Amino acid sequence: MADPGVLLPPLPQHACLGVIAPAGPPRAGTLEQVVPMIERLGFRAKVFPGCAGPAFLGHLAADDERRLADLHQALADPGVDAVIALRGGYGCMRLLDRVDRELLSRCPKPLIGYSDLTALIALRQQLGLASWHAPMPASDWCKGDSGWADAIALAQRLRQGPREGELLGPALAPHPLNRGTAPVRGVLTGGNLAVLVALLGTPFAPDLRGSVLFLEDVGEDPYKIDRLLCQLRLGGGLDELAGVLLGSFSDADSPDEVLADYFGGLGVPVLAGWPSGHTSPNLPLPIGVAVTLDPVARTLSV
């Protein structure tokens, strides 16, 4: 598990964001918006070639070699201050066994993204590196006023970094899934449930022991959430958690009954309804950083 002391450094004024596409291809008309949006936020942009394709197998932004090369080049480029994924989809897992770990450790600049990026975030956490679980330009920022509000919130967070004792969002409204009477501390771990479970049985599955486990997902019916959580439980992933943070489970029927069945009797604090995931607001979360989850105040802090 990542060192609980690892923090994400604030980005300098006019920082350069290296834009890569390690997963799916951009939807029509979105790639052209990326550089103007980044510049509107006060950053500079460097878009790496794989973002423009050609797409591979219909669901990958480019072939594995191009997507991997873009990741390595963005990390190694001294002019790039942070690396942001164009969008999610699928594809990051295909790169895991070929990522240059030594380069990753030598160039610990922030990685920004979520959804399929959970795979790369988990790899970074194995190396003691934190990442921003946060909205991406071609899938989120371009979604009207709410998406742009999320982009502005991310820009503010990138400029200040996570600061010790700082709340990572507003106090949540009461939620029937909430459990616990005392704060707990642990390294924030996780992300997209389906991707996290897909890593089980591989060398890239994160160590969840003692962590505050964050989960979110999209388009998964309750029985599918049940199956995913059952696999996580059978794999020992729920055995020694410090706490659970539940984000949005969107674009499907509510899985709250299933979530209550798995987490209600787990014996650790649970905080539900956190505004991160495939909805808006989608607040940035520092995965790999030590946090305090307070189920009574309904807050999460660094």
C-alpha positions in Angstrom: 0.0 0.0 0.0 1.2 3.6 -0.7 3.0 5.5 2.0 0.3 7.4 4.0 2.5 10.4 3.9 2.5 10.8 0.1 0.8 14.0 -1.1 0.2 15.4 -4.5 2.2 18.6 -5.1 0.3 21.7 -6.2 0.8 22.6 -9.9 2.6 25.8 -10.8 0.9 28.7 -12.5 0.4 28.0 -16.2 1.4 24.4 -15.7 1.4 22.2 -18.8 -1.0 19.3 -18.9 0.1 16.4 -21.0 -3.0 14.9 -22.6 -2.9 11.2 -23.4 -5.6 8.6 -24.4 -4.6 5.3 -22.7 -8.2 3.9 -23.0 -11.0 4.7 -25.5 -11.1 7.1 -28.5 -12.6 10.5 -28.1 -16.2 10.9 -29.3 -16.7 13.0 -32.5 -16.2 16.7 -31.9 -14.6 16.4 -28.4 -10.9 16.3 -29.2 -11.0 19.8 -30.8 -12.4 21.2 -27.6 -9.7 19.9 -25.3 -6.9 22.5 -25.8 -9.2 25.5 -25.6 -10.7 24.2 -22.4 -7.4 23.6 -20.8 -6.2 27.0 -21.8 -9.4 28.6 -20.5 -8.6 27.0 -17.1 -5.2 28.8 -17.1 -3.1 25.9 -18.0 -1.1 25.0 -21.1 -1.7 21.8 -23.1 0.4 19.3 -24.9 -1.6 16.7 -26.8 0.1 13.4 -27.5 -0.4 11.6 -30.9 -2.5 8.7 -29.8 -5.3 11.0 -28.9 -6.0 11.4 -32.6 -5.8 7.7 -33.4 -6.2 5.8 -35.6 -8.5 3.8 -33.3 -7.7 0.2 -32.8 -10.2 -2.7 -32.4 -13.0 -0.2 -32.5 -12.8 0.6 -28.8 -9.2 1.7 -28.2 -7.9 5.2 -29.0 -4.9 3.8 -30.8 -2.9 0.5 -30.7 -1.2 -0.6 -27.5 2.3 0.5 -28.6 1.1 4.1 -29.4 -0.9 4.5 -26.2 2.0 3.1 -24.1 4.5 5.3 -25.9 2.4 8.4 -25.2 2.2 7.5 -21.5 6.0 7.1 -21.2 6.7 10.2 -23.3 4.3 12.4 -21.2 5.9 11.1 -18.0 9.4 11.7 -19.2 8.8 15.1 -20.9 10.3 17.8 -18.6 7.9 20.3 -20.0 4.8 18.4 -18.8 3.8 19.1 -15.2 0.9 16.6 -14.9 -0.6 13.9 -17.1 -4.4 13.9 -17.8 -6.4 11.2 -19.6 -8.5 12.3 -22.5 -11.4 10.0 -21.4 -12.0 6.5 -20.0 -13.7 3.6 -21.7 -11.4 0.6 -21.8 -7.7 -0.1 -22.5 -5.5 0.8 -19.5 -5.3 -2.8 -18.3 -3.8 -3.9 -21.6 -0.8 -1.6 -20.8 -0.1 -2.6 -17.2 2.5 -5.3 -17.7 4.4 -3.1 -20.1 4.5 0.2 -18.2 8.1 1.2 -17.3 7.9 1.2 -13.5 11.3 2.7 -13.1 10.2 5.6 -15.3 7.0 5.9 -13.3 8.9 6.1 -10.0 11.5 8.6 -11.5 8.8 10.9 -12.9 6.1 11.0 -10.2 4.1 13.8 -11.8 0.4 13.7 -11.0 -1.9 11.5 -13.1 -5.5 12.7 -13.5 -8.5 10.6 -14.5 -11.0 8.0 -13.3 -13.2 5.2 -14.5 -10.8 3.0 -16.6 -7.9 5.0 -15.3 -8.5 3.1 -12.0 -6.0 0.4 -13.4 -3.2 2.9 -13.9 -4.0 4.6 -10.6 -3.7 1.2 -8.8 -0.3 0.6 -10.4 0.9 4.0 -9.3 -0.3 3.3 -5.8 1.8 0.1 -5.7 4.8 2.3 -6.3 3.9 4.8 -3.6 2.5 7.4 -5.9 -0.8 9.3 -5.5 -3.2 10.2 -8.3 -6.2 12.4 -8.9 -9.5 10.5 -9.4 -11.1 13.4 -11.3 -13.1 14.3 -14.4 -11.5 14.2 -17.8 -11.8 16.8 -20.7 -13.3 14.7 -23.5 -15.8 12.8 -21.4 -16.8 15.3 -18.7 -15.7 18.9 -19.1 -17.6 19.3 -22.3 -21.0 18.3 -20.7 -22.5 21.8 -20.4 -22.5 24.0 -17.3 -22.2 21.1 -14.8 -19.2 19.5 -16.6 -17.5 22.9 -16.8 -18.1 23.5 -13.1 -16.4 20.2 -12.4 -13.4 21.3 -14.6 -13.1 24.5 -12.6 -13.2 22.7 -9.3 -10.5 20.3 -10.6 -8.3 23.2 -11.7 -8.6 24.8 -8.2 -7.7 21.5 -6.6 -4.7 21.0 -8.8 -3.3 24.4 -8.0 -3.5 24.0 -4.2 -3.0 20.2 -3.9 -4.4 18.3 -0.9 -3.4 20.0 2.3 -3.3 18.3 5.7 -6.6 18.7 7.6 -8.4 20.0 4.6 -12.0 18.8 3.8 -12.2 17.2 0.4 -15.8 18.2 -0.1 -18.8 19.5 1.8 -20.4 17.6 4.7 -22.8 15.1 3.1 -26.5 14.9 3.8 -27.6 11.9 6.0 -27.8 8.6 4.0 -29.4 5.3 5.0 -26.2 3.5 4.1 -24.0 5.4 6.5 -22.5 3.5 9.4 -20.2 4.1 12.3 -19.7 6.4 15.3 -16.0 7.3 15.2 -13.6 8.7 12.6 -11.1 6.3 11.0 -7.9 7.0 9.1 -6.5 5.1 6.1 -5.0 5.5 2.7 -7.7 6.3 0.1 -7.8 3.4 -2.4 -10.0 2.2 -5.2 -12.1 3.9 -7.9 -14.3 2.1 -10.4 -15.7 -1.1 -9.0 -15.7 -3.1 -12.2 -12.1 -2.2 -13.0 -11.0 -2.8 -9.5 -12.5 -6.3 -9.5 -11.0 -7.0 -12.9 -7.6 -6.6 -11.4 -8.2 -9.4 -8.8 -5.9 -12.3 -9.4 -3.3 -10.2 -11.2 -0.1 -8.7 -9.8 -1.8 -5.3 -10.2 -4.6 -5.7 -7.7 -4.2 -3.0 -5.0 -3.6 -4.0 -1.4 -6.8 -2.9 0.4 -5.8 -3.8 3.9 -6.2 -0.8 6.3 -7.5 1.4 3.5 -10.5 3.7 3.1 -12.0 1.9 0.1 -13.7 4.3 -2.4 -16.1 2.7 -5.0 -18.2 4.1 -7.8 -19.7 2.7 -11.1 -21.9 3.4 -14.0 -24.5 1.4 -16.0 -24.3 -1.7 -13.7 -27.6 -3.2 -12.6 -27.9 -4.2 -8.9 -27.3 -7.9 -9.7 -24.1 -7.0 -11.5 -23.0 -4.8 -8.5 -23.8 -7.9 -6.3 -21.6 -10.1 -8.5 -18.7 -7.6 -8.4 -18.9 -7.1 -4.7 -19.2 -10.9 -4.1 -16.0 -11.4 -6.1 -14.3 -8.7 -4.2 -15.4 -10.3 -0.9 -14.4 -13.8 -2.0 -11.0 -12.4 -2.9 -10.5 -11.1 0.6 -10.9 -7.4 -0.5 -13.4 -6.6 2.3 -11.6 -8.3 5.1 -9.4 -5.6 6.7 -10.8 -2.3 5.6 -10.5 0.8 7.7 -13.7 2.3 6.2 -15.8 2.6 3.0 -16.6 5.7 0.9 -19.3 5.2 -1.7 -19.6 7.5 -4.6 -22.2 7.5 -7.4 -23.7 4.4 -9.0 -25.4 5.9 -12.0 -27.3 5.1 -15.2 -28.9 2.0 -13.7 -31.4 1.1 -10.9 -30.2 2.0 -7.5 -28.0 -0.7 -5.9 -28.5 0.6 -2.4 -30.1 -2.7 -1.1 -27.1 -4.6 -2.4 -24.6 -2.1 -1.0 -26.4 -2.3 2.4 -26.2 -6.1 2.3 -22.4 -6.1 1.8 -21.4 -3.1 3.9 -24.1 -2.7 6.5 -22.7 -5.5 8.7 -19.0 -5.1 7.8 -18.2 -3.4 11.1 -16.4 -0.4 9.7 -17.6 3.2 9.1 -19.4 3.8 5.8 -20.0 7.2 4.2 -22.3 7.1 1.2 -23.4 9.6 -1.4 -20.0 11.1 -2.0 -20.2 13.3 -5.1 -17.6 11.5 -7.3 -18.1 9.2 -10.2 -19.9 9.2 -13.5 -22.2 12.1 -12.5 -21.9 15.7 -11.7 -20.6 17.0 -9.4 -17.6 14.8 -9.7 -15.2 16.1 -7.0 -11.5 15.3 -7.3 -10.2 12.6 -4.9 -6.5 12.0 -4.0 -6.2 8.3 -4.4 -3.1 7.1 -2.5 -3.2 9.8 0.2 -4.0 9.3 3.8 -7.5 10.5 4.7 -9.8 10.7 7.7 -13.4 9.5 7.2 -15.8 10.9 9.8 -19.2 9.1 9.7 -20.7 11.4 12.3 -19.7 14.7 10.8 -20.2 13.0 7.3 -16.9 14.4 6.1 -13.7 13.3 4.4 -10.4 15.1 5.1 -6.7 14.8 4.2 
